[in-house]
Amino acid sequence: MSSKTASRPVIGVGVLVWRDKKLLLGKRLLSDKTSNQDFCWQFPGGHLENDESVIECAQREVSEETGLEIKAMRHLGFTDKTFAMAGQKYMTLLVSSEYKSGEVQTLEPEKCAEWRWFDTQQLPTPLFEPIRLFMAQFSSLPASSVQSDLFVMHVASSLMKDTPSDEHK
């Protein structure tokens, strides 16, 4: 493996799960103590596997981490800056979805202490780096506007004609 190949970022998928205009976030336990933080708040998500689409990855990760089923999945955006975690660089693709069924469960307690639904006007801190990077792309807007615009982007993404979703056409 060349040094150029070794420096390629890993592709992560973060999933915004919406229920009654509230966003699901998990309290991620951090093992890297360089930030002096024990946790941060994250979307469900994980690594994109070679044999799956971004939408399939989103559905799998939400199920594996929370036990929930989701619907109306569509691409929302991506982080345009890599971030480092566990010695690897990551780029994150974001998928927006709606709650379909199930009760939220903490299925990976070694990674995530709990899951909670939040109003976008009152997001907890600190947020996971990919969330901060995504929201920073809208830095010309006031922070409260960006938070409420997460839901606006979710709704608008459903209106886009060519947005991939979980429905086959």
N, C-alpha and C positions, 0 to 999 in steps of 0.2 A: 504494500500500500504506500503510495507516495505521500509526501507531506501535504500536497494539495488536496488529495482525496481525504486524508485524515482530518482536514480542517473544514470539510463540508458540514453544514448544519444538519441536525436531526429534525425531522418534521414532526411537530406536535399538533394535536387537534384539541381545541378547547370548545366546549359546548355550552352555549347559553340556553338554559332550560327555563321557560316561562310558564307560570301558572297564575291566573288572575292578576296579571300585570306585576307579578313578583318574580324575582330572579333567584335561582338556586345557586348557593355558594357553599363550599366546603372549607372547613378549618384544616388546612394542610399543615402537617407537622414537618418542621424543617430539621434536617440532620446537619446541614451546613451552618455552623454557628458564626461564620465570619460577619454576618449582618447583625449580630446581637439580637436576633429574633428567634423565637421558638416556633412561630407559626405565621401563616399568611392565609388570606381567603382566596379561593380559586374556583374556577368553573370545573365541572367534571371534564375529564379528557385524558389523553395519553398519546402514545406513539402510533403513527400511521404505519400499518404493516404493509409489506410488499404486495400482498394479494387482495387488498381491499381498497375501496373508494373512500374518499373523505367522509361521505355520508354514512357508509357502513361502519367506519371507525367510530364516528360520533355515536351511533346507535349502540355499538358494542361497549364502548367505554362507559356510557351512562348506565347501561344495564349492569356491567361488572362492578361499578363503584357505588351505585345507589339503589339498584333493584327496580328503577323506574323504567317504564316504556315511554318513548317519545314519538312525536309525529310532526309532520310539516317541517321537516328538516331542510335547511337551505344554507348556502354559503353566505356569510355575512361580511367577511373581510379577512385580513391577515396582518401580522406584525411585519413591518418592513425593516426591522432591525433584529439581529440575532442577540440572544442573551445566553450567558453561560450558566450551567447548572451541572453539578456532578462531573465536572471536567469535560463536558460536551457543550457545543453551541447548538442552540435551538432556534427554529423559526416556527411560528404558530399560525395555523389556519383556524379560523373561527366559524362555527356553525351555529345558527340560531334554530331553536326548535320549540315545540310546545309540549307540555305535559300531556300524556295520553292516559296512563293508569299506573297504579301501584302506590305503595307507601314508601317514602324515602327511608333508606336504611344505610347504615355505615358498614359497608361490606369489606372495606380495606382499612381496618382500624389502625394498622401500623403506619399508614400514610395519611389518613384523614380522621380527625377526632369526631367530627360531626358535620351534618348538612343542615342548612337553614334557608328559608325563603326570605328575601329582602326586598323592600321597596327600593327602587333605583335612586330615590332621593336621599336614602339613608344607607348607602353601602358601607360596610365595615372597613376598617383598616387594620393592618396593612393589606393591600391587594397583591396578588401574585404578579410577578414581573410582566408576563405577557398581557395581562389585563391593563396594567399601567402603560405599557408600550402602545397597545391598541388605542387607549383613550388619549394618549399624548398626541396621536395623529390629528386630533381635533383640538389642539391646544389653543387655537385662536378663540374658542368658545369658553365661557365661564364653566368651571368644574360642575356646577349643578346642572347646567344645560347639557353637558356631555353625558351625565348620568341619566337624565331623563331621555336623552336622544338615543340611548341604547335600546329602549323600547320602541322609539320611533323608527330606528333602523330595522328592528325586528319586523315591525308591521310593514314598512316600505319594502323590505326584501321579499315579502310574499306577493307583492304586486309586480315585481320585475318578471317580465315574460320568460326569459331564458335562464332563470335561476334554477340550478339543479335542485331537486327535492327527492323525497323518499317515494314519490309516486312515479311509476313508469308510464311514459306516454307512448 
